[in-house]
Structure formats: C-alpha cells, structure tokens
Amino acid sequence: MRIEEALLLLKCHAFVHNDLDHPKMENGFLGSLRPFRGKLIEDNFHELMEIVRTLAPQLKQPVLNREVMSCLWSIIHLGRAWAILPDGMLRRNKLISDEQIALMEEWLDLLSYAVMILIEDGGEEAFWGYKEYVREQAENGEKGRRL
C-alpha cells in the first residue's frame, strides 16, 4: 500500500473524507457502526492495521501529522464510545452482541497498541499482538490476513 492510498483509506475509515459518496465511507470502520447493520467488518480492521504499517515511518517522526493522528484517535475513541462503553449507542440500544463487543475491544486494543508503540519508535513490536491475532485465527480455521 502506498502512503497516498493509506491516507485516503484512513480518512474514509474515520469518516472524514471529503467525498461522502466514496464506498469506504459507508462501509468503513466508523461508517459501518453508524448506522450499525448488525455485523462487524473484519476486513476493515485488517485494512486499518495495514494502513498503520504503511504510515509507521511517519508515526515515529518528532513532529506528527495532525490529520493522521486525528483520524486514528477518532477511530479508537469513537469505536470505544459507540460499541464498547455500556452507555454507548450500540450497547444502550442492544444492537451489538457480547461477542461483537469483545471483538471490537480486541481490535481497538491491538490498533491503539500499534499506534502507541510506533510513536515510541518501537518498530515491529507494534505488530506483535496483531500477528498473534492472525495466527490464532488461522489455527482456528477463521479468515485471517497477514500484513
């Protein structure tokens, strides 16, 4: 993935891209939660991790790109607020199952850990948890994709 593509997709997943008709806006990470259609889209999580890997060199710089950080922070914060917190719109309205809540929490933990480690210039350590997640999926016969 090229940096330009990563930036465009990140904006779509954060629901801040200027082109509201872009297909990723409705079905991206945040777009798929509001309105929630009853399923979490795992490919969005994998794509976000690929985006973070692509942007890794930028995340270790002394000065961070404000737009990138805003998108990442929005995805992590709003994902938690909407899907995980008890008073969030999906839980409060009983739109999301306990299994989906646990999965969303795992995804957001892995994403936020990767971003934190990359900001600290921790390199590949950032993706250790994600690689374990993909390995476990493969062992369980579930769909998984490596970066």
KEFIBA-161612 format. One record per residue: x, y, z negated of N, C-alpha, C in turn; residue in one letter. Coordinates in nm, 4 decimals, decimal comma, padded with zeros to 6 digits, m for minus. Atoms other than C-alpha are relative to their C-alpha. Example, Ala and Ser with C-alpha at 12.3 -4.5 7.8 and 13.67 -1.06 7.14 Angstrom:
<recs>
      n.c1      n.c2      n.c3     ca.c1     ca.c2     ca.c3      c.c1      c.c2      c.c3  type
   00,0890  m00,1190   00,0000   01,2300  m00,4500  m00,7800   00,0900   00,1200   00,0000     A
  m00,0820  m00,1190   00,0060   01,3670  m00,1060  m00,7140  m00,0770   00,1090  m00,0730     S
</recs>
This chain:
<recs>
      n.c1      n.c2      n.c3     ca.c1     ca.c2     ca.c3      c.c1      c.c2      c.c3  type
   00,0853  m00,1177   00,0000   00,0000   00,0000   00,0000   00,0901   00,1244   00,0000     M
  m00,0738  m00,1266  m00,0052   00,1320   00,3453   00,0896  m00,0537   00,0958  m00,1063     R
   00,0387  m00,0959   00,1044   00,1200   00,6341  m00,1582  m00,1260   00,0765   00,0394     I
   00,1164  m00,0764  m00,0444  m00,1331   00,8278   00,0515  m00,1281  m00,0812  m00,0172     E
   00,1160   00,0877   00,0151  m00,3702   00,5310   00,0557  m00,0331  m00,0201  m00,1477     E
   00,0207   00,0184   00,1440  m00,3203   00,4752  m00,3182  m00,0694   00,1215  m00,0602     A
   00,0614  m00,1222   00,0531  m00,4094   00,8377  m00,3924  m00,1460   00,0121   00,0429     L
   00,1379  m00,0062  m00,0483  m00,7214   00,8256  m00,1755  m00,0878  m00,0995  m00,0754     L
   00,0785   00,1030   00,0687  m00,8411   00,4997  m00,3321  m00,0171   00,0317  m00,1479     L
   00,0106  m00,0369   00,1412  m00,7648   00,6230  m00,6837  m00,1098   00,1045  m00,0191     L
   00,1050  m00,1021   00,0087  m00,9845   00,9282  m00,6232  m00,1387  m00,0618   00,0172     K
   00,1292   00,0676  m00,0191  m01,2628   00,7024  m00,4976  m00,0392  m00,0789  m00,1243     C
   00,0306   00,0788   00,1202  m01,2391   00,4705  m00,7985  m00,0370   00,0898  m00,1178     H
   00,0310  m00,0956   00,1072  m01,2506   00,7765  m01,0273  m00,1227   00,0853   00,0331     A
   00,1174  m00,0726  m00,0497  m01,5454   00,9156  m00,8274   00,0251   00,1511   00,0095     F
  m00,0317  m00,1420  m00,0181  m01,3715   01,2451  m00,7492   00,0423   00,0331   00,1431     V
  m00,0372  m00,0253  m00,1393  m01,3027   01,2072  m00,3760  m00,1002   00,0977   00,0609     H
   00,0867  m00,1006  m00,0627  m01,4419   01,4919  m00,1643  m00,1063  m00,0606   00,0907     N
   00,0935   00,0644  m00,0923  m01,6104   01,2531   00,0807  m00,0929  m00,0922  m00,0787     D
   00,0945   00,0785   00,0794  m01,9141   01,1341  m00,1153  m00,0573  m00,1182   00,0771     L
   00,0501   00,1096  m00,0821  m02,0077   00,9075   00,1764   00,1030  m00,1113   00,0193     D
  m00,1023   00,1045  m00,0107  m01,6822   00,7119   00,1537  m00,0531  m00,1254  m00,0695     H
   00,0577   00,1225   00,0575  m01,7862   00,3470   00,0928   00,0545  m00,0343  m00,1392     P
  m00,0595   00,0297   00,1304  m01,5491   00,3191  m00,2048  m00,0608   00,0852  m00,1106     K
   00,0581  m00,0857   00,1038  m01,7301   00,5991  m00,3846  m00,1133  m00,0732  m00,0715     M
   00,1145   00,0691   00,0600  m02,0472   00,3968  m00,4422   00,0403  m00,1307  m00,0666     E
  m00,0368   00,1325   00,0492  m01,8754   00,0627  m00,4982   00,1356  m00,0048  m00,0685     N
  m00,1276  m00,0039   00,0700  m01,5508   00,1776  m00,6603  m00,0186  m00,0269  m00,1487     G
   00,0034   00,0381   00,1411  m01,4663   00,1259  m01,0262  m00,1080   00,0748  m00,0772     F
   00,1028  m00,0751   00,0730  m01,6739   00,4086  m01,1751  m00,1318   00,0044   00,0759     L
   00,1224  m00,0048  m00,0797  m01,9225   00,4279  m00,8883  m00,0873  m00,1230  m00,0179     G
   00,0774   00,1238   00,0170  m02,0235   00,0665  m00,9444  m00,0644  m00,0103  m00,1384     S
   00,0591   00,0006   00,1346  m02,1066   00,1427  m01,3086  m00,1187   00,0941  m00,0123     L
   00,1061  m00,0998   00,0094  m02,3418   00,4303  m01,2369  m00,0574   00,0293   00,1371     R
   00,0809   00,0918   00,0806  m02,5907   00,3104  m01,1418   00,0616  m00,1400   00,0005     P
  m00,0528   00,1356   00,0134  m02,4920  m00,0352  m01,2653  m00,0953  m00,0960   00,0692     F
   00,0811   00,0936  m00,0780  m02,6124  m00,3114  m01,0351   00,0077  m00,1426  m00,0545     R
   00,0011   00,1302   00,0654  m02,5643  m00,5974  m01,2800   00,1261  m00,0824   00,0122     G
  m00,1234   00,0778  m00,0110  m02,2154  m00,7097  m01,1797   00,1208   00,0918   00,0013     K
  m00,1285  m00,0687  m00,0047  m01,8586  m00,6010  m01,2318   00,0732  m00,0493   00,1244     L
  m00,0691   00,0353  m00,1239  m01,6484  m00,5960  m00,9159   00,1480  m00,0193  m00,0311     I
  m00,1379   00,0322   00,0385  m01,3224  m00,7727  m00,9952   00,1020   00,0544   00,0987     E
  m00,0937  m00,0533  m00,0991  m01,1603  m00,6617  m00,6695   00,0375   00,1446  m00,0308     D
  m00,0322  m00,1379   00,0381  m01,1824  m00,3033  m00,7983   00,1128   00,0029  m00,1026     N
  m00,1051   00,0067   00,1011  m00,9711  m00,3962  m01,0999   00,1345  m00,0334   00,0642     F
  m00,1255   00,0385  m00,0651  m00,7088  m00,5693  m00,8840   00,0530   00,1139   00,0871     H
  m00,0427  m00,1119  m00,0835  m00,7037  m00,2747  m00,6449   00,0569   00,1124  m00,0858     E
  m00,0541  m00,1020   00,0905  m00,6527  m00,0341  m00,9359   00,1404  m00,0363  m00,0468     L
  m00,1336   00,0415   00,0427  m00,3565  m00,2377  m01,0557   00,1002   00,0147   00,1142     M
  m00,0872  m00,0198  m00,1163  m00,2124  m00,2301  m00,7035   00,0293   00,1492   00,0200     E
  m00,0185  m00,1451  m00,0085  m00,2632   00,1475  m00,6964   00,1022   00,0456  m00,1035     I
  m00,0931  m00,0383   00,1069  m00,0821   00,1838  m01,0296   00,1416  m00,0456   00,0351     V
  m00,1331   00,0468  m00,0406   00,2056  m00,0293  m00,8989   00,0574   00,0916   00,1086     R
  m00,0458  m00,0878  m00,1080   00,2276   00,1885  m00,5873   00,0431   00,1359  m00,0543     T
  m00,0296  m00,1320   00,0565   00,2267   00,5064  m00,7962   00,1019  m00,0055  m00,1136     L
  m00,0937   00,0165   00,1117   00,4734   00,3657  m01,0538   00,1179   00,0976   00,0049     A
  m00,1122  m00,0948  m00,0013   00,7683   00,5797  m00,9321  m00,0418   00,1420  m00,0410     P
   00,0489  m00,1328   00,0386   00,5556   00,8939  m00,9789  m00,0294   00,0075  m00,1493     Q
   00,0404  m00,0006   00,1406   00,4433   00,7905  m01,3274   00,1181   00,0064  m00,0959     L
  m00,1163  m00,0087   00,0883   00,7987   00,7821  m01,4629   00,0731   00,1339   00,0127     K
  m00,0633  m00,1304  m00,0192   00,8832   01,1342  m01,3497  m00,0190   00,0890  m00,1227     Q
   00,0135  m00,0907   00,1150   00,9425   01,4088  m01,6097  m00,1266   00,0861   00,0071     P
   00,1224  m00,0771  m00,0194   00,6512   01,6046  m01,4611  m00,0974  m00,0903   00,0749     V
   00,0991   00,0905  m00,0583   00,3385   01,4015  m01,3892  m00,1000   00,0760   00,0858     L
   00,1017  m00,0557  m00,0878   00,0875   01,4656  m01,1139  m00,1318   00,0076  m00,0777     N
   00,1209  m00,0222   00,0800  m00,2117   01,6166  m01,2906  m00,1223  m00,0706   00,0580     R
   00,1148   00,0635  m00,0649  m00,4619   01,4833  m01,0365   00,0016  m00,1517  m00,0221     E
  m00,0130   00,1442   00,0235  m00,3310   01,1262  m01,0696  m00,0356  m00,0325  m00,1440     V
   00,0265   00,0264   00,1418  m00,3389   01,1433  m01,4495  m00,1473   00,0216  m00,0332     M
   00,1419  m00,0256   00,0232  m00,6884   01,2905  m01,4472  m00,0852  m00,1173   00,0489     S
   00,0745   00,1149  m00,0537  m00,8156   01,0066  m01,2272   00,0162  m00,1225  m00,0895     C
  m00,0245   00,1171   00,0854  m00,6517   00,7371  m01,4397  m00,0702   00,0152  m00,1342     L
   00,0623  m00,0240   00,1303  m00,7718   00,8938  m01,7633  m00,1525  m00,0100   00,0105     W
   00,1454   00,0074  m00,0201  m01,1269   00,9295  m01,6257  m00,0474  m00,1440   00,0106     S
   00,0386   00,1401  m00,0171  m01,1429   00,5655  m01,5206   00,0040  m00,0723  m00,1339     I
  m00,0154   00,0691   00,1280  m01,0163   00,4434  m01,8573  m00,1011   00,0515  m00,1018     I
   00,0897  m00,0575   00,1006  m01,2187   00,6836  m02,0720  m00,1474  m00,0277   00,0325     H
   00,1412   00,0179  m00,0358  m01,5478   00,6683  m01,8819  m00,0382  m00,1476   00,0074     L
   00,0273   00,1434   00,0011  m01,5216   00,2927  m01,8309  m00,0320  m00,0484  m00,1405     G
   00,0256   00,0359   00,1406  m01,4999   00,2537  m02,2096  m00,1307   00,0619  m00,0495     R
   00,1184  m00,0710   00,0500  m01,7666   00,5142  m02,2804  m00,1288  m00,0595   00,0560     A
   00,1217   00,0493  m00,0631  m02,0182   00,3709  m02,0359  m00,0262  m00,1481  m00,0263     W
   00,0204   00,1452   00,0029  m01,9591  m00,0052  m02,0648   00,0342  m00,0679  m00,1319     A
  m00,0495   00,0713   00,1181  m01,7860  m00,0881  m02,3929  m00,0576   00,0539  m00,1303     I
   00,0488  m00,0574   00,1256  m01,8983   00,1538  m02,6623  m00,1470  m00,0360  m00,0226     L
   00,1384   00,0417   00,0296  m02,2211   00,0446  m02,8389  m00,1060   00,1009   00,0437     P
   00,0988  m00,1000  m00,0409  m02,3936   00,3747  m02,7604   00,0183   00,0449   00,1452     D
  m00,0195  m00,0305  m00,1410  m02,2680   00,3818  m02,4006  m00,1228  m00,0381   00,0811     G
   00,1239   00,0177  m00,0762  m02,5316   00,3869  m02,1288  m00,0290  m00,1446   00,0382     M
   00,0276   00,1379  m00,0421  m02,4876   00,0263  m02,0192  m00,0385  m00,0890  m00,1174     L
   00,0345   00,0819   00,1178  m02,4927  m00,1288  m02,3668  m00,1298   00,0479  m00,0638     R
   00,1197  m00,0562   00,0635  m02,7562   00,1036  m02,5086  m00,1265  m00,0435   00,0732     R
   00,1153   00,0387  m00,0817  m02,9889   00,0133  m02,2225  m00,0032  m00,1494   00,0325     N
  m00,0055   00,1461  m00,0165  m02,8979  m00,3570  m02,2368   00,0134  m00,0414   00,1471     K
  m00,0222   00,0282  m00,1413  m02,7759  m00,3563  m01,8773   00,1219  m00,0882   00,0239     L
  m00,1261   00,0718  m00,0148  m02,4452  m00,5345  m01,9407   00,0062  m00,1113  m00,1044     I
  m00,0061   00,1155   00,0908  m02,3854  m00,8780  m02,0939   00,1238   00,0081  m00,0900     S
  m00,1159   00,0060   00,0893  m02,1455  m00,9543  m02,3787   00,1247  m00,0461   00,0753     D
  m00,1131   00,0485  m00,0796  m01,9239  m01,1428  m02,1314   00,0552   00,1113   00,0887     E
  m00,0443  m00,1110  m00,0844  m01,9132  m00,8411  m01,8995   00,0697   00,1073  m00,0835     Q
  m00,0635  m00,0978   00,0891  m01,8292  m00,6119  m02,1915   00,1425  m00,0446  m00,0313     I
  m00,1329   00,0534   00,0323  m01,5379  m00,8369  m02,2891   00,0935   00,0091   00,1202     A
  m00,0813  m00,0071  m00,1209  m01,4146  m00,8499  m01,9289   00,0408   00,1441   00,0288     L
  m00,0312  m00,1411  m00,0232  m01,4360  m00,4723  m01,8856   00,1049   00,0484  m00,1000     M
  m00,0971  m00,0401   00,1019  m01,2490  m00,4238  m02,2122   00,1393  m00,0544   00,0331     E
  m00,1289   00,0583  m00,0380  m00,9748  m00,6606  m02,0949   00,0614   00,0763   00,1170     E
  m00,0509  m00,0752  m00,1146  m00,9432  m00,4801  m01,7615   00,0541   00,1361  m00,0419     W
  m00,0425  m00,1343   00,0401  m00,9232  m00,1379  m01,9238   00,1222  m00,0049  m00,0901     L
  m00,1202   00,0165   00,0824  m00,6703  m00,2610  m02,1799   00,1227  m00,0240   00,0874     D
  m00,1127   00,0292  m00,0886  m00,4480  m00,4007  m01,9042   00,0388   00,1221   00,0828     L
  m00,0259  m00,1208  m00,0782  m00,4816  m00,0856  m01,6941   00,0673   00,1068  m00,0851     L
  m00,0568  m00,1058   00,0844  m00,4120   00,1541  m01,9811   00,1394  m00,0375  m00,0491     S
  m00,1333   00,0445   00,0410  m00,1159  m00,0563  m02,0988   00,1003   00,0240   00,1127     Y
  m00,0897  m00,0192  m00,1141   00,0369  m00,0496  m01,7495   00,0355   00,1473   00,0170     A
  m00,0255  m00,1440  m00,0148  m00,0011   00,3281  m01,7257   00,0916   00,0491  m00,1120     V
  m00,0816  m00,0426   00,1135   00,1447   00,3802  m02,0755   00,1460  m00,0422   00,0177     M
  m00,1368   00,0505  m00,0141   00,4496   00,1614  m02,0080   00,0715   00,0685   00,1159     I
  m00,0630  m00,0683  m00,1133   00,5138   00,3228  m01,6694   00,0380   00,1431  m00,0361     L
  m00,0334  m00,1359   00,0434   00,5015   00,6701  m01,8244   00,1254  m00,0016  m00,0875     I
  m00,1191   00,0156   00,0845   00,7618   00,5464  m02,0741   00,1189  m00,0543   00,0783     E
  m00,1028   00,0543  m00,0886   00,9681   00,4186  m01,7758   00,0374  m00,1426  m00,0376     D
  m00,0229   00,1384   00,0400   00,9274   00,0581  m01,8860   00,0033  m00,1001   00,1136     G
  m00,0124   00,0876  m00,1160   00,9282  m00,0845  m01,5341  m00,0993  m00,1147   00,0032     G
   00,0836   00,1190  m00,0204   00,7957  m00,4362  m01,4767  m00,0765  m00,0438  m00,1236     E
   00,0728   00,0323   00,1230   00,6924  m00,4733  m01,8414  m00,1452   00,0471   00,0107     E
   00,1339  m00,0568  m00,0157   00,3913  m00,2643  m01,7388  m00,0994  m00,1025   00,0546     A
   00,0894   00,0941  m00,0679   00,2504  m00,5547  m01,5374   00,0024  m00,1401  m00,0604     F
  m00,0085   00,1313   00,0632   00,3279  m00,8425  m01,7749  m00,1395  m00,0546  m00,0325     W
   00,1345   00,0445   00,0372  m00,0277  m00,8635  m01,9119  m00,0859  m00,0301   00,1211     G
   00,0769   00,0222  m00,1220  m00,1781  m00,8336  m01,5663   00,0413  m00,1305   00,0678     Y
  m00,0477   00,1248  m00,0606   00,0416  m01,1148  m01,4323  m00,0523  m00,1208  m00,0779     K
   00,0553   00,1080   00,0826  m00,0710  m01,3321  m01,7249  m00,1490  m00,0193   00,0297     E
   00,1429   00,0047  m00,0328  m00,4334  m01,2470  m01,6465  m00,0214  m00,0750   00,1317     Y
   00,0121   00,0637  m00,1313  m00,3896  m01,3506  m01,2819   00,0375  m00,1480  m00,0098     V
  m00,0420   00,1395   00,0176  m00,2045  m01,6688  m01,3853  m00,1113  m00,0819  m00,0657     R
   00,1085   00,0701   00,0691  m00,4844  m01,7658  m01,6251  m00,1197  m00,0216   00,0921     E
   00,1094   00,0152  m00,0973  m00,7419  m01,7043  m01,3538   00,0284  m00,1157   00,0945     Q
  m00,0379   00,1061  m00,0934  m00,5519  m01,9312  m01,1161  m00,0097  m00,1368  m00,0675     A
   00,0077   00,1271   00,0739  m00,5258  m02,2024  m01,3822  m00,1442  m00,0437  m00,0216     E
   00,1415   00,0300   00,0224  m00,9000  m02,1801  m01,4421  m00,0784  m00,0133   00,1301     N
   00,0658   00,0143  m00,1293  m00,9734  m02,2004  m01,0707  m00,0806   00,1211   00,0407     G
   00,0726  m00,1224  m00,0328  m01,1003  m01,8431  m01,0609   00,0783   00,0783   00,1035     E
  m00,0625  m00,0841  m00,1011  m01,0284  m01,5906  m00,7911   00,1033   00,0896  m00,0665     K
  m00,1035  m00,0879   00,0525  m00,7049  m01,4081  m00,8561   00,0897   00,0467   00,1131     G
  m00,0848  m00,0549  m00,1047  m00,4711  m01,1920  m00,6550   00,1225   00,0607  m00,0660     R
  m00,1239  m00,0553   00,0560  m00,1105  m01,1075  m00,7268   00,0336   00,1309   00,0697     R
  m00,0467  m00,1257  m00,0600   00,0406  m00,7668  m00,6699   00,1151  m00,0285   00,0929     L
</recs>
